[in-house]
Amino acid sequence: MTAEELAGAAAETTTKRYPVAPGTRVNVRSGPGTGYPVVKVLPAGVSVPINCQCPGTTVSGPYGTTNIWDNIANGQYVSDAYVKTGSDGYVAVRCG
């Protein structure tokens, strides 16, 4: 592993991860809204990092109705309505 890869791996282990709703496959979109294309689908039972959060399309899901979208990777967003953060508000810095 290069020093860069080691630093990335270390950062991943210290980043807080949040579980997606049990038994739910969650669409990952290229931007913060349902109008953005789906770039992949998360399998049920995974946990995701939240790098930052921003407002977008309002979505109803297992954890309520919200317009907050979680950035889980570069160009990858999921609705906070499907992520168990323990809060109805922002839990990370705003994207931008």
Secondary structure as UniProt FT lines:
FT   HELIX           3..14
FT   STRAND          17..20
FT   TURN            22..23
FT   STRAND          26..29
FT   TURN            34..35
FT   STRAND          38..42
FT   TURN            44..45
FT   STRAND          47..49
FT   STRAND          52..61
FT   TURN            62..63
FT   STRAND          64..73
FT   TURN            74..75
FT   STRAND          76..79
FT   HELIX           80..82
//
